[in-house]
Amino acid sequence: MQELRKFVFACFLPSVPLCGKLFFMELNEFQIAFGARVRQLREQKNMSAKQVAEKDGILTAPYLSQIENGKVNATLDLVRRLSKTIGEPAHKFFEFQ
């Protein structure tokens, strides 16, 4: 059962830290790191969660808060929309320590 909870993330984009390497991360660790990065990029653009939600038109501020707090998984479509809404390339959301 523990192995089912373990996810393997691998990427080969040279511009993204840790890429080209295979690394293991528990799902909740990944969600927390991803969510923190979303919040960091949003705050760098001086945008509130409500502003992001309103600009996106589909996303709600409470759901964005859940993503930023590592409570839920973001879909690839949501990453694409966040990228467009916040104005950062999608790969920037995966540049975390």
KENU-144724 format. One record per residue: chain; x, y, z of N, C-alpha, C in turn. Coordinates in Angstrom, 2 decimals. Each point is the difference from the previous one (the first is absolute). Layout:
BEGIN
<site mol="A" n_u="X" n_v="Y" n_w="Z" ca_u="X" ca_v="Y" ca_w="Z" c_u="X" c_v="Y" c_w="Z"/>
...
// end
This chain:
BEGIN
<site mol="A" n_u="0.82" n_v="-1.19" n_w="0.00" ca_u="-0.82" ca_v="1.19" ca_w="0.00" c_u="0.87" c_v="1.26" c_w="0.00"/>
<site mol="A" n_u="1.07" n_v="-0.04" n_w="0.76" ca_u="0.91" ca_v="1.15" ca_w="0.05" c_u="0.54" c_v="0.32" c_w="-1.39"/>
<site mol="A" n_u="0.30" n_v="-1.04" n_w="-0.77" ca_u="0.52" ca_v="0.23" ca_w="-1.34" c_u="-1.03" c_v="0.67" c_w="-0.91"/>
<site mol="A" n_u="-1.27" n_v="-0.26" n_w="0.24" ca_u="-1.04" ca_v="0.64" ca_w="-0.80" c_u="-0.04" c_v="1.50" c_w="0.27"/>
<site mol="A" n_u="0.41" n_v="0.41" n_w="1.17" ca_u="-0.01" ca_v="1.42" ca_w="0.35" c_u="1.25" c_v="0.72" c_w="-0.51"/>
<site mol="A" n_u="0.96" n_v="-0.76" n_w="-0.44" ca_u="1.26" ca_v="0.57" ca_w="-0.46" c_u="-0.11" c_v="0.31" c_w="-1.49"/>
<site mol="A" n_u="0.35" n_v="1.19" n_w="-0.38" ca_u="-0.03" ca_v="0.37" ca_w="-1.40" c_u="1.41" c_v="0.33" c_w="-0.46"/>
<site mol="A" n_u="0.27" n_v="-0.31" n_w="-1.23" ca_u="1.30" ca_v="0.30" ca_w="-0.58" c_u="-0.20" c_v="1.15" c_w="-0.98"/>
<site mol="A" n_u="0.77" n_v="1.04" n_w="0.19" ca_u="-0.08" ca_v="1.14" ca_w="-0.88" c_u="1.33" c_v="0.11" c_w="-0.74"/>
<site mol="A" n_u="-0.09" n_v="0.04" n_w="-1.28" ca_u="1.21" ca_v="0.15" ca_w="-0.80" c_u="-0.29" c_v="0.99" c_w="-1.11"/>
<site mol="A" n_u="0.95" n_v="0.85" n_w="-0.28" ca_u="-0.17" ca_v="0.90" ca_w="-1.13" c_u="1.37" c_v="0.23" c_w="-0.62"/>
<site mol="A" n_u="-0.02" n_v="0.48" n_w="-1.20" ca_u="1.24" ca_v="0.15" ca_w="-0.73" c_u="0.12" c_v="1.39" c_w="-0.61"/>
<site mol="A" n_u="-0.58" n_v="0.98" n_w="0.67" ca_u="0.11" ca_v="1.38" ca_w="-0.44" c_u="1.25" c_v="0.60" c_w="0.63"/>
<site mol="A" n_u="0.97" n_v="0.36" n_w="-0.79" ca_u="1.26" ca_v="0.50" ca_w="0.57" c_u="-0.13" c_v="1.28" c_w="0.79"/>
<site mol="A" n_u="-1.06" n_v="0.78" n_w="-0.24" ca_u="-0.14" ca_v="1.29" ca_w="0.69" c_u="-0.61" c_v="-0.13" c_w="1.39"/>
<site mol="A" n_u="-0.48" n_v="-1.18" n_w="0.36" ca_u="-0.66" ca_v="-0.17" ca_w="1.28" c_u="0.92" c_v="-0.72" c_w="0.96"/>
<site mol="A" n_u="0.25" n_v="0.58" n_w="1.20" ca_u="0.85" ca_v="-0.67" ca_w="0.98" c_u="-0.51" c_v="-1.40" c_w="0.30"/>
<site mol="A" n_u="0.90" n_v="-0.91" n_w="0.25" ca_u="-0.26" ca_v="-1.40" ca_w="0.29" c_u="-0.37" c_v="-0.82" c_w="-1.22"/>
<site mol="A" n_u="-0.20" n_v="0.65" n_w="-1.16" ca_u="-0.37" ca_v="-0.76" ca_w="-1.19" c_u="1.21" c_v="-0.71" c_w="-0.56"/>
<site mol="A" n_u="-0.27" n_v="-1.04" n_w="-0.73" ca_u="1.06" ca_v="-0.86" ca_w="-0.50" c_u="0.36" c_v="-1.03" c_w="1.05"/>
<site mol="A" n_u="-0.54" n_v="0.15" n_w="1.20" ca_u="0.23" ca_v="-0.93" ca_w="1.10" c_u="-1.33" c_v="-0.64" c_w="0.35"/>
<site mol="A" n_u="0.07" n_v="-1.21" n_w="0.47" ca_u="-1.20" ca_v="-0.68" ca_w="0.46" c_u="-0.06" c_v="0.20" c_w="1.50"/>
<site mol="A" n_u="-1.09" n_v="0.50" n_w="0.51" ca_u="-0.09" ca_v="0.18" ca_w="1.44" c_u="-1.35" c_v="-0.47" c_w="0.50"/>
<site mol="A" n_u="-0.03" n_v="-0.39" n_w="1.24" ca_u="-1.20" ca_v="-0.55" ca_w="0.62" c_u="-0.54" c_v="1.02" c_w="1.00"/>
<site mol="A" n_u="-1.29" n_v="0.10" n_w="0.02" ca_u="-0.63" ca_v="0.94" ca_w="0.92" c_u="-1.37" c_v="-0.55" c_w="0.35"/>
<site mol="A" n_u="-0.34" n_v="0.03" n_w="1.25" ca_u="-1.35" ca_v="-0.38" ca_w="0.40" c_u="-0.98" c_v="0.99" c_w="-0.62"/>
<site mol="A" n_u="-1.18" n_v="-0.47" n_w="-0.30" ca_u="-1.00" ca_v="0.87" ca_w="-0.61" c_u="-0.26" c_v="1.25" c_w="0.83"/>
<site mol="A" n_u="-0.16" n_v="-0.16" n_w="1.31" ca_u="-0.28" ca_v="1.19" ca_w="0.83" c_u="1.18" c_v="0.97" c_w="0.01"/>
<site mol="A" n_u="1.23" n_v="-0.49" n_w="-0.07" ca_u="1.17" ca_v="0.88" ca_w="-0.06" c_u="-0.02" c_v="0.80" c_w="-1.30"/>
<site mol="A" n_u="-0.34" n_v="-0.67" n_w="-1.09" ca_u="-0.06" ca_v="0.66" ca_w="-1.29" c_u="-1.10" c_v="1.06" c_w="0.00"/>
<site mol="A" n_u="-1.18" n_v="-0.35" n_w="0.51" ca_u="-1.12" ca_v="0.95" ca_w="0.04" c_u="0.37" c_v="1.23" c_w="0.82"/>
<site mol="A" n_u="0.66" n_v="-0.20" n_w="1.14" ca_u="0.38" ca_v="1.12" ca_w="0.87" c_u="1.03" c_v="0.89" c_w="-0.70"/>
<site mol="A" n_u="1.00" n_v="-0.60" n_w="-0.61" ca_u="1.03" ca_v="0.76" ca_w="-0.70" c_u="-0.58" c_v="0.75" c_w="-1.19"/>
<site mol="A" n_u="-0.86" n_v="-0.68" n_w="-0.76" ca_u="-0.63" ca_v="0.63" ca_w="-1.15" c_u="-0.89" c_v="1.17" c_w="0.44"/>
<site mol="A" n_u="-0.80" n_v="-0.24" n_w="1.02" ca_u="-0.89" ca_v="1.05" ca_w="0.50" c_u="0.74" c_v="1.22" c_w="0.51"/>
<site mol="A" n_u="1.10" n_v="-0.24" n_w="0.69" ca_u="0.81" ca_v="1.11" ca_w="0.51" c_u="0.58" c_v="0.80" c_w="-1.17"/>
<site mol="A" n_u="0.37" n_v="-0.70" n_w="-1.06" ca_u="0.55" ca_v="0.68" ca_w="-1.18" c_u="-1.08" c_v="0.83" c_w="-0.70"/>
<site mol="A" n_u="-1.21" n_v="-0.54" n_w="-0.09" ca_u="-1.11" ca_v="0.76" ca_w="-0.58" c_u="-0.21" c_v="1.29" c_w="0.78"/>
<site mol="A" n_u="-0.05" n_v="-0.13" n_w="1.33" ca_u="-0.19" ca_v="1.19" ca_w="0.85" c_u="1.14" c_v="1.00" c_w="-0.20"/>
<site mol="A" n_u="1.24" n_v="-0.50" n_w="-0.05" ca_u="1.15" ca_v="0.87" ca_w="-0.16" c_u="-0.09" c_v="0.78" c_w="-1.32"/>
<site mol="A" n_u="-0.30" n_v="-0.69" n_w="-1.09" ca_u="-0.10" ca_v="0.67" ca_w="-1.30" c_u="-1.17" c_v="0.99" c_w="-0.02"/>
<site mol="A" n_u="-1.10" n_v="-0.38" n_w="0.60" ca_u="-1.17" ca_v="0.90" ca_w="0.05" c_u="0.35" c_v="1.27" c_w="0.78"/>
<site mol="A" n_u="0.64" n_v="-0.17" n_w="1.15" ca_u="0.36" ca_v="1.15" ca_w="0.83" c_u="1.05" c_v="0.88" c_w="-0.66"/>
<site mol="A" n_u="0.91" n_v="-0.60" n_w="-0.77" ca_u="0.99" ca_v="0.79" ca_w="-0.73" c_u="-0.66" c_v="0.93" c_w="-1.02"/>
<site mol="A" n_u="-1.15" n_v="-0.41" n_w="-0.48" ca_u="-0.76" ca_v="0.83" ca_w="-0.95" c_u="-0.98" c_v="0.92" c_w="0.72"/>
<site mol="A" n_u="0.08" n_v="0.02" n_w="1.34" ca_u="-0.90" ca_v="0.83" ca_w="0.82" c_u="-1.47" c_v="-0.26" c_w="-0.32"/>
<site mol="A" n_u="-0.34" n_v="-1.27" n_w="-0.12" ca_u="-1.38" ca_v="-0.39" ca_w="-0.27" c_u="-0.56" c_v="-0.75" c_w="1.20"/>
<site mol="A" n_u="-1.24" n_v="0.28" n_w="0.34" ca_u="-0.67" ca_v="-0.76" ca_w="1.06" c_u="-0.59" c_v="-1.26" c_w="-0.63"/>
<site mol="A" n_u="-0.36" n_v="-0.96" n_w="0.84" ca_u="-0.64" ca_v="-1.22" ca_w="-0.50" c_u="-1.31" c_v="0.36" c_w="-0.70"/>
<site mol="A" n_u="-0.71" n_v="0.97" n_w="0.54" ca_u="-1.26" ca_v="0.43" ca_w="-0.60" c_u="0.23" c_v="0.60" c_w="-1.39"/>
<site mol="A" n_u="1.06" n_v="0.80" n_w="-0.14" ca_u="0.31" ca_v="0.59" ca_w="-1.30" c_u="0.34" c_v="-1.07" c_w="-1.03"/>
<site mol="A" n_u="0.77" n_v="-1.00" n_w="0.41" ca_u="0.35" ca_v="-1.10" ca_w="-0.91" c_u="-1.27" c_v="-0.74" c_w="-0.42"/>
<site mol="A" n_u="-0.86" n_v="-0.29" n_w="0.96" ca_u="-1.24" ca_v="-0.72" ca_w="-0.29" c_u="-0.88" c_v="0.80" c_w="-0.96"/>
<site mol="A" n_u="-0.12" n_v="1.29" n_w="0.24" ca_u="-0.84" ca_v="0.84" ca_w="-0.86" c_u="0.57" c_v="0.09" c_w="-1.41"/>
<site mol="A" n_u="1.31" n_v="0.13" n_w="-0.10" ca_u="0.64" ca_v="0.10" ca_w="-1.31" c_u="-0.12" c_v="-1.31" c_w="-0.77"/>
<site mol="A" n_u="0.11" n_v="-1.14" n_w="0.72" ca_u="-0.11" ca_v="-1.31" ca_w="-0.63" c_u="-1.43" c_v="-0.26" c_w="-0.47"/>
<site mol="A" n_u="-0.97" n_v="0.37" n_w="0.82" ca_u="-1.39" ca_v="-0.16" ca_w="-0.38" c_u="-0.61" c_v="-1.36" c_w="0.33"/>
<site mol="A" n_u="0.81" n_v="-0.98" n_w="0.33" ca_u="-0.49" ca_v="-1.34" ca_w="0.35" c_u="0.39" c_v="-0.34" c_w="1.43"/>
<site mol="A" n_u="1.22" n_v="0.27" n_w="0.33" ca_u="0.57" ca_v="-0.29" ca_w="1.32" c_u="-0.67" c_v="0.85" c_w="1.07"/>
<site mol="A" n_u="-0.15" n_v="-0.56" n_w="1.19" ca_u="-0.51" ca_v="0.79" ca_w="1.13" c_u="1.15" c_v="0.26" c_w="0.97"/>
<site mol="A" n_u="-0.09" n_v="1.09" n_w="0.75" ca_u="1.03" ca_v="0.33" ca_w="0.98" c_u="0.14" c_v="-1.09" c_w="1.06"/>
<site mol="A" n_u="-1.09" n_v="-0.58" n_w="0.52" ca_u="0.17" ca_v="-1.08" ca_w="0.99" c_u="0.71" c_v="-1.23" c_w="-0.57"/>
<site mol="A" n_u="-0.28" n_v="-0.33" n_w="-1.27" ca_u="0.67" ca_v="-1.15" ca_w="-0.61" c_u="1.49" c_v="0.30" c_w="-0.20"/>
<site mol="A" n_u="0.32" n_v="1.22" n_w="-0.42" ca_u="1.40" ca_v="0.39" ca_w="-0.14" c_u="0.71" c_v="-0.08" c_w="1.34"/>
<site mol="A" n_u="-0.68" n_v="0.41" n_w="1.05" ca_u="0.56" ca_v="-0.10" ca_w="1.35" c_u="0.31" c_v="-1.45" c_w="0.36"/>
<site mol="A" n_u="-0.90" n_v="-0.92" n_w="-0.36" ca_u="0.24" ca_v="-1.42" ca_w="0.26" c_u="1.23" c_v="-0.49" c_w="-0.76"/>
<site mol="A" n_u="0.17" n_v="0.45" n_w="-1.22" ca_u="1.18" ca_v="-0.38" ca_w="-0.79" c_u="1.26" c_v="0.55" c_w="0.67"/>
<site mol="A" n_u="-0.04" n_v="1.28" n_w="0.35" ca_u="1.17" ca_v="0.64" ca_w="0.61" c_u="0.36" c_v="-0.61" c_w="1.35"/>
<site mol="A" n_u="-0.96" n_v="-0.59" n_w="0.68" ca_u="0.26" ca_v="-0.63" ca_w="1.29" c_u="0.27" c_v="-1.50" c_w="-0.12"/>
<site mol="A" n_u="0.13" n_v="-0.49" n_w="-1.23" ca_u="0.33" ca_v="-1.40" ca_w="-0.22" c_u="-1.11" c_v="-0.98" c_w="0.33"/>
<site mol="A" n_u="-1.24" n_v="0.47" n_w="-0.02" ca_u="-1.13" ca_v="-0.86" ca_w="0.36" c_u="-0.54" c_v="-0.79" c_w="-1.20"/>
<site mol="A" n_u="0.17" n_v="0.53" n_w="-1.21" ca_u="-0.52" ca_v="-0.66" ca_w="-1.20" c_u="1.05" c_v="0.01" c_w="-1.10"/>
<site mol="A" n_u="-0.17" n_v="-0.90" n_w="-0.94" ca_u="0.86" ca_v="-0.08" ca_w="-1.17" c_u="-0.47" c_v="0.97" c_w="-1.07"/>
<site mol="A" n_u="0.92" n_v="0.66" n_w="-0.65" ca_u="-0.34" ca_v="0.84" ca_w="-1.14" c_u="0.10" c_v="-0.84" c_w="-1.27"/>
<site mol="A" n_u="-0.92" n_v="0.21" n_w="-0.91" ca_u="0.05" ca_v="-0.70" ca_w="-1.28" c_u="0.97" c_v="0.75" c_w="-0.93"/>
<site mol="A" n_u="0.38" n_v="-0.66" n_w="-1.07" ca_u="0.85" ca_v="0.67" ca_w="-0.99" c_u="-0.73" c_v="1.18" c_w="-0.63"/>
<site mol="A" n_u="-1.30" n_v="-0.14" n_w="-0.19" ca_u="-0.77" ca_v="1.11" ca_w="-0.55" c_u="0.03" c_v="1.19" c_w="0.95"/>
<site mol="A" n_u="-0.08" n_v="-0.26" n_w="1.30" ca_u="0.05" ca_v="1.08" ca_w="0.97" c_u="1.38" c_v="0.67" c_w="-0.01"/>
<site mol="A" n_u="1.05" n_v="-0.78" n_w="-0.13" ca_u="1.35" ca_v="0.58" ca_w="-0.09" c_u="0.09" c_v="0.91" c_w="-1.23"/>
<site mol="A" n_u="-0.57" n_v="-0.46" n_w="-1.11" ca_u="-0.01" ca_v="0.82" ca_w="-1.21" c_u="-0.75" c_v="1.31" c_w="0.22"/>
<site mol="A" n_u="-1.16" n_v="-0.09" n_w="0.64" ca_u="-0.80" ca_v="1.20" ca_w="0.26" c_u="0.70" c_v="0.94" c_w="0.98"/>
<site mol="A" n_u="0.60" n_v="-0.56" n_w="1.05" ca_u="0.74" ca_v="0.83" ca_w="0.96" c_u="1.15" c_v="0.71" c_w="-0.69"/>
<site mol="A" n_u="0.68" n_v="-0.72" n_w="-0.88" ca_u="1.11" ca_v="0.58" ca_w="-0.75" c_u="-0.47" c_v="1.22" c_w="-0.78"/>
<site mol="A" n_u="-1.10" n_v="-0.15" n_w="-0.69" ca_u="-0.55" ca_v="1.11" ca_w="-0.79" c_u="-0.49" c_v="1.13" c_w="0.90"/>
<site mol="A" n_u="-0.71" n_v="-0.34" n_w="1.06" ca_u="-0.60" ca_v="0.99" ca_w="0.89" c_u="1.05" c_v="0.79" c_w="0.76"/>
<site mol="A" n_u="1.00" n_v="-0.68" n_w="0.53" ca_u="1.03" ca_v="0.66" ca_w="0.81" c_u="1.09" c_v="0.61" c_w="-0.90"/>
<site mol="A" n_u="0.14" n_v="-0.53" n_w="-1.20" ca_u="0.99" ca_v="0.55" ca_w="-0.93" c_u="1.39" c_v="-0.56" c_w="0.18"/>
<site mol="A" n_u="0.08" n_v="-1.27" n_w="0.37" ca_u="1.29" ca_v="-0.68" ca_w="0.15" c_u="-0.03" c_v="-1.28" c_w="-0.83"/>
<site mol="A" n_u="1.13" n_v="-0.38" n_w="-0.60" ca_u="0.04" ca_v="-1.26" ca_w="-0.75" c_u="-0.34" c_v="-1.17" c_w="0.93"/>
<site mol="A" n_u="-0.66" n_v="-1.01" n_w="-0.55" ca_u="-0.45" ca_v="-1.14" ca_w="0.81" c_u="1.14" c_v="-0.67" c_w="0.76"/>
<site mol="A" n_u="1.18" n_v="-0.08" n_w="-0.61" ca_u="1.11" ca_v="-0.69" ca_w="0.68" c_u="0.42" c_v="0.70" c_w="1.28"/>
<site mol="A" n_u="-0.29" n_v="1.28" n_w="0.13" ca_u="0.36" ca_v="0.74" ca_w="1.21" c_u="-0.73" c_v="-0.54" c_w="1.24"/>
<site mol="A" n_u="-1.17" n_v="-0.59" n_w="-0.20" ca_u="-0.76" ca_v="-0.55" ca_w="1.13" c_u="0.66" c_v="-1.24" c_w="0.59"/>
<site mol="A" n_u="0.95" n_v="-0.58" n_w="-0.72" ca_u="0.66" ca_v="-1.22" ca_w="0.45" c_u="1.44" c_v="0.27" c_w="0.44"/>
<site mol="A" n_u="0.39" n_v="1.24" n_w="0.11" ca_u="1.33" ca_v="0.35" ca_w="0.47" c_u="-0.05" c_v="0.25" c_w="1.50"/>
<site mol="A" n_u="0.07" n_v="-1.09" n_w="0.75" ca_u="-0.01" ca_v="0.10" ca_w="1.45" c_u="1.07" c_v="-0.90" c_w="0.57"/>
<site mol="A" n_u="0.39" n_v="0.31" n_w="1.27" ca_u="1.07" ca_v="-0.75" ca_w="0.65" c_u="-0.54" c_v="-1.29" c_w="0.55"/>
// end
